[in-house]
């Protein structure tokens, strides 16, 4: 029983950070050049939101639903679950989020908003779109291909930004 005290948190990790970064690098290499399309779509959505295009809310919520479904299936379910048994539940959470975003996009019309919410949302969305550059500057060139819409972290950040730019539905 005395040897239990010799264990540290690193002794119970399922995999090392190096393994995770290699997983991300392989995933980004496999889906290349989808990153360019996702980045272009993100910039187009941001532009529509800044221009207050009436199609923006539905397009943004629909695109986010696709992004969450993609990350749940292609990243969590297909790849990450191979090194972490709990990730299957992450994938299910991503699928539920995709369903909720689809429901929000189709049930009642939303509108683009004005005010500080839109500016903060645009800034957060821009951070999500710049995520590969930020990762590169942070010294992780191996995962610099992780873009919003295809990788979970920048997708979650971009979701926060775009949701801030979409108003609540009007009326009861």
MDTraj code that builds the backbone (N, CA, C; nanometers):
import mdtraj as md
import numpy as np

residues = "UNK UNK UNK UNK UNK UNK UNK UNK UNK UNK UNK UNK UNK UNK UNK UNK UNK UNK UNK UNK UNK UNK UNK UNK UNK UNK UNK UNK UNK UNK UNK UNK UNK UNK UNK UNK UNK UNK UNK UNK UNK UNK UNK UNK UNK UNK UNK UNK UNK UNK UNK UNK UNK UNK UNK UNK UNK UNK UNK UNK UNK UNK UNK UNK UNK UNK UNK UNK UNK UNK UNK UNK UNK UNK UNK UNK UNK UNK UNK UNK UNK UNK UNK UNK UNK UNK UNK UNK UNK UNK UNK UNK UNK UNK UNK UNK UNK UNK UNK UNK UNK UNK UNK UNK UNK UNK UNK UNK UNK UNK UNK UNK UNK UNK UNK UNK UNK UNK UNK UNK UNK UNK UNK UNK UNK UNK UNK UNK UNK UNK UNK UNK UNK UNK UNK UNK UNK UNK UNK UNK UNK UNK UNK UNK UNK UNK UNK UNK UNK UNK UNK UNK UNK UNK UNK UNK UNK UNK UNK UNK UNK UNK UNK UNK UNK UNK UNK UNK UNK UNK UNK UNK".split()
xyz = np.array([
    [0.0804, -0.1198, 0.0000],
    [0.0000, 0.0000, 0.0000],
    [0.0852, 0.1270, 0.0000],
    [0.2052, 0.1194, 0.0513],
    [0.2871, 0.2398, 0.0619],
    [0.3307, 0.2929, -0.0744],
    [0.3353, 0.2073, -0.1788],
    [0.3783, 0.2547, -0.3112],
    [0.2739, 0.3429, -0.3797],
    [0.1514, 0.3470, -0.3322],
    [0.0485, 0.4331, -0.3910],
    [0.0888, 0.5794, -0.3846],
    [0.1606, 0.6157, -0.2826],
    [0.1991, 0.7551, -0.2648],
    [0.3075, 0.7979, -0.3635],
    [0.3666, 0.7026, -0.4330],
    [0.4723, 0.7373, -0.5279],
    [0.4184, 0.7752, -0.6651],
    [0.2895, 0.7510, -0.6894],
    [0.2303, 0.7836, -0.8199],
    [0.2021, 0.9325, -0.8319],
    [0.2095, 0.9832, -0.9556],
    [0.1729, 1.1228, -0.9831],
    [0.0635, 1.1241, -1.0898],
    [0.0141, 1.2403, -1.1198],
    [-0.0918, 1.2516, -1.2205],
    [-0.0468, 1.2018, -1.3581],
    [0.0787, 1.2195, -1.3912],
    [0.1270, 1.1735, -1.5216],
    [0.1245, 1.0215, -1.5349],
    [0.1206, 0.9519, -1.4228],
    [0.1152, 0.8055, -1.4275],
    [-0.0208, 0.7518, -1.4707],
    [-0.1229, 0.8345, -1.4656],
    [-0.2572, 0.7875, -1.5017],
    [-0.3075, 0.8463, -1.6335],
    [-0.2232, 0.9207, -1.7038],
    [-0.2629, 0.9750, -1.8345],
    [-0.2785, 0.8619, -1.9357],
    [-0.3787, 0.8733, -2.0213],
    [-0.3994, 0.7728, -2.1248],
    [-0.2962, 0.7832, -2.2364],
    [-0.2460, 0.9027, -2.2590],
    [-0.1493, 0.9263, -2.3664],
    [-0.0723, 1.0533, -2.3334],
    [0.0391, 1.0711, -2.3999],
    [0.1224, 1.1896, -2.3751],
    [0.0775, 1.3050, -2.4646],
    [0.1134, 1.4279, -2.4286],
    [0.0826, 1.5410, -2.5165],
    [0.1404, 1.5222, -2.6570],
    [0.2569, 1.4586, -2.6665],
    [0.3184, 1.4355, -2.7971],
    [0.2272, 1.3487, -2.8848],
    [0.1661, 1.2470, -2.8269],
    [0.0737, 1.1604, -2.9016],
    [-0.0455, 1.2412, -2.9509],
    [-0.0991, 1.3277, -2.8652],
    [-0.2146, 1.4096, -2.9042],
    [-0.1777, 1.5037, -3.0188],
    [-0.0621, 1.5678, -3.0093],
    [-0.0207, 1.6590, -3.1155],
    [0.0048, 1.5838, -3.2464],
    [0.0568, 1.4635, -3.2377],
    [0.0747, 1.3812, -3.3580],
    [-0.0609, 1.3434, -3.4183],
    [-0.1583, 1.3141, -3.3327],
    [-0.2934, 1.2860, -3.3805],
    [-0.3504, 1.4057, -3.4561],
    [-0.3351, 1.5256, -3.3993],
    [-0.3827, 1.6468, -3.4666],
    [-0.3108, 1.6696, -3.5992],
    [-0.1806, 1.6505, -3.6003],
    [-0.1033, 1.6699, -3.7229],
    [-0.1479, 1.5727, -3.8315],
    [-0.1677, 1.4470, -3.7962],
    [-0.2118, 1.3466, -3.8938],
    [-0.3521, 1.3789, -3.9449],
    [-0.4403, 1.4206, -3.8544],
    [-0.5762, 1.4595, -3.8934],
    [-0.5727, 1.5770, -3.9912],
    [-0.4938, 1.6802, -3.9578],
    [-0.4849, 1.7968, -4.0460],
    [-0.4257, 1.7606, -4.1819],
    [-0.3293, 1.6716, -4.1827],
    [-0.2694, 1.6277, -4.3089],
    [-0.3717, 1.5493, -4.3923],
    [-0.4510, 1.4665, -4.3265],
    [-0.5492, 1.3832, -4.3965],
    [-0.6577, 1.4665, -4.4633],
    [-0.7045, 1.5723, -4.3969],
    [-0.8171, 1.6498, -4.4519],
    [-0.7732, 1.7669, -4.5399],
    [-0.6435, 1.7861, -4.5563],
    [-0.5939, 1.8952, -4.6409],
    [-0.6468, 1.8790, -4.7819],
    [-0.6960, 1.9775, -4.8527],
    [-0.6987, 2.1222, -4.8334],
    [-0.8325, 2.1746, -4.7823],
    [-0.9066, 2.0931, -4.7099],
    [-1.0351, 2.1377, -4.6553],
    [-1.0193, 2.2601, -4.5652],
    [-0.9023, 2.2781, -4.5070],
    [-0.8781, 2.3931, -4.4207],
    [-0.8982, 2.5247, -4.4963],
    [-0.8566, 2.5275, -4.6231],
    [-0.8722, 2.6496, -4.7026],
    [-1.0198, 2.6822, -4.7252],
    [-1.0996, 2.5805, -4.7533],
    [-1.2434, 2.6012, -4.7724],
    [-1.3104, 2.6455, -4.6432],
    [-1.2731, 2.5841, -4.5320],
    [-1.3323, 2.6212, -4.4034],
    [-1.2960, 2.7642, -4.3654],
    [-1.1731, 2.8023, -4.3913],
    [-1.1304, 2.9390, -4.3614],
    [-1.2053, 3.0395, -4.4494],
    [-1.2202, 3.0081, -4.5773],
    [-1.2955, 3.0963, -4.6678],
    [-1.4415, 3.1070, -4.6245],
    [-1.5023, 2.9960, -4.5856],
    [-1.6412, 2.9989, -4.5391],
    [-1.6542, 3.0818, -4.4123],
    [-1.5587, 3.0680, -4.3210],
    [-1.5616, 3.1469, -4.1981],
    [-1.5495, 3.2960, -4.2251],
    [-1.4602, 3.3321, -4.3159],
    [-1.4455, 3.4740, -4.3513],
    [-1.5711, 3.5272, -4.4192],
    [-1.6329, 3.4460, -4.5045],
    [-1.7577, 3.4868, -4.5706],
    [-1.8688, 3.5067, -4.4678],
    [-1.8799, 3.4157, -4.3721],
    [-1.9816, 3.4317, -4.2671],
    [-1.9565, 3.5568, -4.1846],
    [-1.8326, 3.5804, -4.1481],
    [-1.7992, 3.7002, -4.0721],
    [-1.8351, 3.8251, -4.1515],
    [-1.8047, 3.8248, -4.2808],
    [-1.8400, 3.9384, -4.3658],
    [-1.9905, 3.9603, -4.3736],
    [-2.0665, 3.8535, -4.3894],
    [-2.2128, 3.8662, -4.3932],
    [-2.2658, 3.9216, -4.2616],
    [-2.2073, 3.8777, -4.1513],
    [-2.2506, 3.9281, -4.0213],
    [-2.2188, 4.0752, -4.0037],
    [-2.1021, 4.1175, -4.0482],
    [-2.0645, 4.2582, -4.0361],
    [-2.1471, 4.3470, -4.1280],
    [-2.1903, 4.2921, -4.2409],
    [-2.2729, 4.3692, -4.3347],
    [-2.4216, 4.3634, -4.3014],
    [-2.4552, 4.2918, -4.1943],
    [-2.5944, 4.2763, -4.1492],
    [-2.6834, 4.2142, -4.2568],
    [-2.6290, 4.1210, -4.3305],
    [-2.7058, 4.0515, -4.4335],
    [-2.8194, 3.9739, -4.3668],
    [-2.9409, 3.9813, -4.4200],
    [-3.0534, 3.9113, -4.3570],
    [-3.0393, 3.7585, -4.3584],
    [-2.9565, 3.7054, -4.4461],
    [-2.9344, 3.5602, -4.4509],
    [-2.8340, 3.5120, -4.3472],
    [-2.7605, 3.6053, -4.2875],
    [-2.6527, 3.5694, -4.1962],
    [-2.6945, 3.4771, -4.0821],
    [-2.8003, 3.5086, -4.0062],
    [-2.8317, 3.4216, -3.8910],
    [-2.8567, 3.2763, -3.9301],
    [-2.9370, 3.2540, -4.0329],
    [-2.9652, 3.1155, -4.0735],
    [-2.8406, 3.0467, -4.1277],
    [-2.7633, 3.1179, -4.2086],
    [-2.6407, 3.0598, -4.2625],
    [-2.5400, 3.0300, -4.1518],
    [-2.5269, 3.1213, -4.0571],
    [-2.4309, 3.1018, -3.9477],
    [-2.4700, 2.9819, -3.8628],
    [-2.5965, 2.9732, -3.8241],
    [-2.6402, 2.8608, -3.7410],
    [-2.6300, 2.7291, -3.8176],
    [-2.6641, 2.7298, -3.9464],
    [-2.6515, 2.6082, -4.0278],
    [-2.5071, 2.5653, -4.0449],
    [-2.4192, 2.6617, -4.0700],
    [-2.2767, 2.6297, -4.0848],
    [-2.2188, 2.5770, -3.9536],
    [-2.2599, 2.6362, -3.8434],
    [-2.2128, 2.5880, -3.7133],
    [-2.2606, 2.4457, -3.6867],
    [-2.3843, 2.4159, -3.7252],
    [-2.4362, 2.2796, -3.7077],
    [-2.3520, 2.1798, -3.7867],
    [-2.3194, 2.2151, -3.9113],
    [-2.2337, 2.1272, -3.9921],
    [-2.0954, 2.1113, -3.9297],
    [-2.0397, 2.2205, -3.8789],
    [-1.9062, 2.2164, -3.8192],
    [-1.9038, 2.1270, -3.6953],
    [-2.0042, 2.1387, -3.6101],
    [-2.0085, 2.0556, -3.4897],
    [-2.0283, 1.9091, -3.5255],
    [-2.1125, 1.8822, -3.6239],
    [-2.1324, 1.7430, -3.6665],
    [-2.0031, 1.6866, -3.7250],
    [-1.9339, 1.7661, -3.8066],
    [-1.8076, 1.7211, -3.8661],
    [-1.7040, 1.6913, -3.7576],
    [-1.6864, 1.7837, -3.6641],
    [-1.5866, 1.7630, -3.5576],
    [-1.6220, 1.6412, -3.4729],
    [-1.7502, 1.6237, -3.4464],
    [-1.7920, 1.5079, -3.3684],
    [-1.7615, 1.3776, -3.4379],
    [-1.7873, 1.3741, -3.5684],
    [-1.7670, 1.2497, -3.6433],
    [-1.6210, 1.2311, -3.6851],
    [-1.5680, 1.3280, -3.7632],
    [-1.4361, 1.3096, -3.8250],
    [-1.3216, 1.3162, -3.7243],
    [-1.3333, 1.4016, -3.6241],
    [-1.2225, 1.4114, -3.5291],
    [-1.2446, 1.3205, -3.4083],
    [-1.3526, 1.3450, -3.3335],
    [-1.3728, 1.2688, -3.2097],
    [-1.4013, 1.1213, -3.2351],
    [-1.5009, 1.0931, -3.3173],
    [-1.5459, 0.9548, -3.3361],
    [-1.4432, 0.8715, -3.4138],
    [-1.3921, 0.9274, -3.5234],
    [-1.3036, 0.8519, -3.6115],
    [-1.1591, 0.8445, -3.5630],
    [-1.1098, 0.9498, -3.4984],
    [-0.9670, 0.9531, -3.4675],
    [-0.9354, 0.9549, -3.3178],
    [-0.9887, 1.0506, -3.2479],
    [-0.9519, 1.0710, -3.1078],
    [-0.9979, 0.9552, -3.0191],
    [-1.1070, 0.8912, -3.0545],
    [-1.1573, 0.7804, -2.9721],
    [-1.0599, 0.6624, -2.9695],
    [-0.9666, 0.6583, -3.0620],
    [-0.8671, 0.5519, -3.0631],
    [-0.7673, 0.5604, -2.9493],
    [-0.7499, 0.6794, -2.8910],
    [-0.6536, 0.6926, -2.7813],
    [-0.7195, 0.7338, -2.6500],
    [-0.8505, 0.7595, -2.6517],
    [-0.9190, 0.8015, -2.5297],
    [-1.0603, 0.7450, -2.5313],
    [-1.0894, 0.6529, -2.4410],
    [-1.2186, 0.5853, -2.4392],
    [-1.3348, 0.6811, -2.4101],
    [-1.3125, 0.7896, -2.3389],
    [-1.4193, 0.8823, -2.3017],
    [-1.4627, 0.9727, -2.4168],
    [-1.3860, 0.9762, -2.5228],
    [-1.4144, 1.0685, -2.6331],
    [-1.5415, 1.0321, -2.7079],
    [-1.5848, 0.9089, -2.6978],
    [-1.7128, 0.8720, -2.7592],
    [-1.8232, 0.9605, -2.7043],
    [-1.8164, 0.9924, -2.5766],
    [-1.9162, 1.0813, -2.5166],
    [-1.8989, 1.2246, -2.5676],
    [-1.7770, 1.2666, -2.5927],
    [-1.7545, 1.3983, -2.6530],
    [-1.8223, 1.4040, -2.7891],
    [-1.8048, 1.2988, -2.8681],
    [-1.8658, 1.2941, -3.0013],
    [-2.0172, 1.3047, -2.9914],
    [-2.0759, 1.2337, -2.8981],
    [-2.2209, 1.2406, -2.8804],
    [-2.2627, 1.3823, -2.8420],
    [-2.1854, 1.4469, -2.7559],
    [-2.2125, 1.5864, -2.7207],
    [-2.2053, 1.6782, -2.8422],
    [-2.1092, 1.6546, -2.9298],
    [-2.0980, 1.7347, -3.0516],
    [-2.2185, 1.7117, -3.1429],
    [-2.2657, 1.5879, -3.1519],
    [-2.3841, 1.5589, -3.2338],
    [-2.5084, 1.6264, -3.1757],
    [-2.5208, 1.6269, -3.0447],
    [-2.6345, 1.6946, -2.9812],
    [-2.6273, 1.8443, -3.0073],
    [-2.5085, 1.9024, -2.9974],
    [-2.4917, 2.0454, -3.0261],
    [-2.5289, 2.0753, -3.1713],
    [-2.4904, 1.9893, -3.2636],
    [-2.5265, 2.0086, -3.4046],
    [-2.6779, 2.0051, -3.4217],
    [-2.7442, 1.9130, -3.3534],
    [-2.8901, 1.9042, -3.3625],
    [-2.9568, 2.0297, -3.3048],
    [-2.9048, 2.0791, -3.1937],
    [-2.9614, 2.2001, -3.1335],
    [-2.9413, 2.3219, -3.2235],
    [-2.8256, 2.3323, -3.2853],
    [-2.8020, 2.4441, -3.3779],
    [-2.8914, 2.4346, -3.5009],
    [-2.9123, 2.3131, -3.5506],
    [-3.0044, 2.2939, -3.6632],
    [-3.1447, 2.3346, -3.6237],
    [-3.1869, 2.2942, -3.5066],
    [-3.3194, 2.3314, -3.4552],
    [-3.3313, 2.4830, -3.4450],
    [-3.2282, 2.5488, -3.3905],
    [-3.2306, 2.6948, -3.3764],
    [-3.2351, 2.7644, -3.5118],
    [-3.1695, 2.7069, -3.6113],
    [-3.1663, 2.7689, -3.7443],
    [-3.2988, 2.7561, -3.8173],
    [-3.3766, 2.6545, -3.7854],
    [-3.4968, 2.6273, -3.8642],
    [-3.6276, 2.6616, -3.7950],
    [-3.6299, 2.6726, -3.6645],
    [-3.7565, 2.6896, -3.5939],
    [-3.8130, 2.8302, -3.6080],
    [-3.7366, 2.9293, -3.5677],
    [-3.7850, 3.0672, -3.5751],
    [-3.6778, 3.1553, -3.6364],
    [-3.7199, 3.2533, -3.7135],
    [-3.6188, 3.3394, -3.7768],
    [-3.5444, 3.4245, -3.6745],
    [-3.4160, 3.4357, -3.6962],
    [-3.3302, 3.5202, -3.6151],
    [-3.2927, 3.6400, -3.6996],
    [-3.2278, 3.7361, -3.6385],
    [-3.1804, 3.8513, -3.7147],
    [-3.0410, 3.8896, -3.6687],
    [-2.9668, 3.9529, -3.7595],
    [-2.8352, 4.0038, -3.7226],
    [-2.8570, 4.1245, -3.6322],
    [-2.7660, 4.1471, -3.5395],
    [-2.7866, 4.2526, -3.4417],
    [-2.6841, 4.3633, -3.4570],
    [-2.7151, 4.4764, -3.3945],
    [-2.6225, 4.5886, -3.3855],
    [-2.5764, 4.6001, -3.2417],
    [-2.4778, 4.6836, -3.2196],
    [-2.4339, 4.7086, -3.0830],
    [-2.3042, 4.6380, -3.0500],
    [-2.2713, 4.6447, -2.9214],
    [-2.1440, 4.5906, -2.8763],
    [-2.1388, 4.4385, -2.8892],
    [-2.2547, 4.3710, -2.8815],
    [-2.2569, 4.2247, -2.8957],
    [-2.1979, 4.1832, -3.0306],
    [-2.2387, 4.2555, -3.1340],
    [-2.1924, 4.2219, -3.2687],
    [-2.0418, 4.2446, -3.2815],
    [-1.9917, 4.3546, -3.2241],
    [-1.8483, 4.3812, -3.2326],
    [-1.7663, 4.2795, -3.1534],
    [-1.8127, 4.2454, -3.0346],
    [-1.7425, 4.1443, -2.9552],
    [-1.7489, 4.0098, -3.0260],
    [-1.8669, 3.9759, -3.0812],
    [-1.8818, 3.8514, -3.1553],
    [-1.7899, 3.8455, -3.2759],
    [-1.7788, 3.9572, -3.3469],
    [-1.6898, 3.9619, -3.4627],
    [-1.5441, 3.9440, -3.4197],
    [-1.5057, 4.0050, -3.3076],
    [-1.3681, 3.9919, -3.2590],
    [-1.3386, 3.8474, -3.2173],
    [-1.4333, 3.7837, -3.1491],
    [-1.4133, 3.6445, -3.1075],
    [-1.4071, 3.5530, -3.2301],
    [-1.4928, 3.5787, -3.3283],
    [-1.4907, 3.5000, -3.4516],
    [-1.3578, 3.5175, -3.5235],
    [-1.3066, 3.6383, -3.5245],
    [-1.1768, 3.6639, -3.5868],
    [-1.0650, 3.5883, -3.5149],
    [-1.0727, 3.5789, -3.3834],
    [-0.9745, 3.4995, -3.3075],
    [-0.9825, 3.3528, -3.3500],
    [-1.1058, 3.3019, -3.3662],
    [-1.1221, 3.1624, -3.4092],
    [-1.0639, 3.1401, -3.5480],
    [-1.0844, 3.2365, -3.6373],
    [-1.0312, 3.2227, -3.7730],
    [-0.8791, 3.2374, -3.7752],
    [-0.8244, 3.3126, -3.6799],
    [-0.6789, 3.3310, -3.6710],
    [-0.6131, 3.2227, -3.5860],
    [-0.6899, 3.1272, -3.5375],
    [-0.6387, 3.0213, -3.4492],
    [-0.5136, 2.9525, -3.5047],
    [-0.5102, 2.9151, -3.6341],
    [-0.3872, 2.8512, -3.6846],
    [-0.2643, 2.9408, -3.6703],
    [-0.2819, 3.0690, -3.6949],
    [-0.1697, 3.1617, -3.6804],
    [-0.1286, 3.1747, -3.5339],
    [-0.2259, 3.1814, -3.4442],
    [-0.1964, 3.1921, -3.3019],
    [-0.1236, 3.0679, -3.2512],
    [-0.1651, 2.9509, -3.2996],
    [-0.0986, 2.8260, -3.2613],
    [0.0445, 2.8245, -3.3147],
    [0.0614, 2.8721, -3.4362],
    [0.1940, 2.8777, -3.4962],
    [0.2857, 2.9716, -3.4168],
    [0.2326, 3.0880, -3.3802],
    [0.3118, 3.1821, -3.3006],
    [0.3403, 3.1283, -3.1606],
    [0.2521, 3.0405, -3.1110],
    [0.2718, 2.9808, -2.9795],
    [0.3711, 2.8660, -2.9792],
    [0.4287, 2.8346, -3.0947],
    [0.5324, 2.7328, -3.1003],
    [0.4828, 2.5920, -3.1265],
    [0.3655, 2.5770, -3.1807],
    [0.3118, 2.4440, -3.2122],
    [0.2858, 2.4328, -3.3629],
    [0.3861, 2.4412, -3.4481],
    [0.3631, 2.4370, -3.5928],
    [0.3006, 2.3062, -3.6388],
    [0.3153, 2.2009, -3.5603],
    [0.2633, 2.0710, -3.6012],
    [0.1101, 2.0696, -3.6051],
    [0.0440, 2.1576, -3.5282],
    [-0.1022, 2.1605, -3.5263],
    [-0.1583, 2.2900, -3.5846],
    [-0.0790, 2.3634, -3.6597],
    [-0.1229, 2.4916, -3.7136],
    [-0.2341, 2.4775, -3.8171],
    [-0.2611, 2.3576, -3.8651],
    [-0.3679, 2.3378, -3.9618],
    [-0.5059, 2.3248, -3.8995],
    [-0.5146, 2.3401, -3.7677],
    [-0.6428, 2.3276, -3.6979],
    [-0.7240, 2.4548, -3.7180],
    [-0.8271, 2.4467, -3.8018],
    [-0.9070, 2.5651, -3.8330],
    [-1.0502, 2.5478, -3.7840],
    [-1.1172, 2.6616, -3.7664],
    [-1.2573, 2.6623, -3.7234],
    [-1.3423, 2.5889, -3.8261],
    [-1.4278, 2.5041, -3.7760],
    [-1.5145, 2.4249, -3.8620],
    [-1.4659, 2.2835, -3.8826],
    [-1.3360, 2.2604, -3.8592],
    [-1.2786, 2.1277, -3.8796],
    [-1.2131, 2.0710, -3.7549],
    [-1.1711, 2.1556, -3.6641],
    [-1.1077, 2.1122, -3.5394],
    [-1.1911, 2.1640, -3.4221],
    [-1.2010, 2.0887, -3.3151],
    [-1.2921, 2.1241, -3.2058],
    [-1.2642, 2.2575, -3.1359],
    [-1.1391, 2.2867, -3.1038],
    [-1.1105, 2.4077, -3.0267],
    [-1.1489, 2.5359, -3.1013],
    [-1.0985, 2.5578, -3.2235],
    [-1.1387, 2.6806, -3.2917],
    [-1.2871, 2.6818, -3.3290],
    [-1.3482, 2.5651, -3.3456],
    [-1.4914, 2.5608, -3.3746],
    [-1.5718, 2.6108, -3.2547],
    [-1.5326, 2.5699, -3.1359],
    [-1.6022, 2.6170, -3.0158],
    [-1.5850, 2.7677, -2.9983],
    [-1.4654, 2.8188, -3.0231],
    [-1.4411, 2.9630, -3.0130],
    [-1.5239, 3.0374, -3.1179],
    [-1.5226, 2.9885, -3.2406],
    [-1.6003, 3.0519, -3.3472],
    [-1.7497, 3.0486, -3.3205],
    [-1.7968, 2.9427, -3.2568],
    [-1.9383, 2.9332, -3.2226],
    [-1.9769, 3.0443, -3.1256],
    [-1.8945, 3.0673, -3.0263],
    [-1.9226, 3.1757, -2.9321],
    [-1.9315, 3.3099, -3.0045],
    [-1.8389, 3.3336, -3.0959],
    [-1.8386, 3.4594, -3.1690],
    [-1.9605, 3.4772, -3.2584],
    [-1.9926, 3.3755, -3.3361],
    [-2.1055, 3.3880, -3.4285],
    [-2.2384, 3.3960, -3.3543],
    [-2.2515, 3.3239, -3.2449],
    [-2.3757, 3.3285, -3.1672],
    [-2.3969, 3.4686, -3.1086],
    [-2.2882, 3.5339, -3.0704],
    [-2.3014, 3.6712, -3.0208],
    [-2.3521, 3.7662, -3.1297],
    [-2.3260, 3.7323, -3.2550],
    [-2.3684, 3.8188, -3.3657],
    [-2.5104, 3.7914, -3.4114],
    [-2.5739, 3.6893, -3.3572],
    [-2.7100, 3.6526, -3.3956],
    [-2.8038, 3.6884, -3.2810],
    [-2.9087, 3.7640, -3.3100],
    [-3.0047, 3.8039, -3.2059],
    [-3.0988, 3.6896, -3.1733],
    [-3.1580, 3.6992, -3.0574],
    [-3.2631, 3.6054, -3.0196],
    [-3.3818, 3.6247, -3.1136],
    [-3.4600, 3.5194, -3.1367],
    [-3.5774, 3.5345, -3.2214],
    [-3.6731, 3.6377, -3.1628],
    [-3.7347, 3.7124, -3.2503],
    [-3.8303, 3.8136, -3.2030],
    [-3.9687, 3.7505, -3.1895],
    [-4.0457, 3.8013, -3.0982],
    [-4.1824, 3.7527, -3.0798],
    [-4.1892, 3.6351, -2.9864],
    [-4.3126, 3.5894, -2.9556],
    [-4.3303, 3.4772, -2.8627],
    [-4.2923, 3.3442, -2.9211],
])
top = md.Topology()
chain = top.add_chain()
for i, resn in enumerate(residues, 1):
    res = top.add_residue(resn, chain, resSeq=i)
    for name in ("N", "CA", "C"):
        top.add_atom(name, md.element.get_by_symbol(name[0]), res)
traj = md.Trajectory(xyz[None], top)
